[in-house]
């Protein structure tokens, strides 16, 4: 479903929209705005996954004796692997 709405842009943003449509990068200004929104949605989903992984890691570490702690590089590698696998 498509919904019509009215948006206002700064001169800078309007120039960018016009240039990208004029260069054929996007079919219309609406298509560019939709692509930008989709990217923001994806970024937010990925951020939520990362935050969940970090929270899980913190909870796990709270239950782990200090001598059994996992190094930070390994924890980040797990988060990256989870993001790469698409496991949301």
Protein Blocks (a to p, Z undefined) as FASTA:
>chain_A
ZZdddddddfklmmmmmmmmmnomambfklmmmmmmmmmmmmmmmmmmmmmmmmmmmmmm
mmpcfklpccfklmmmmmmmmmmnopZZ
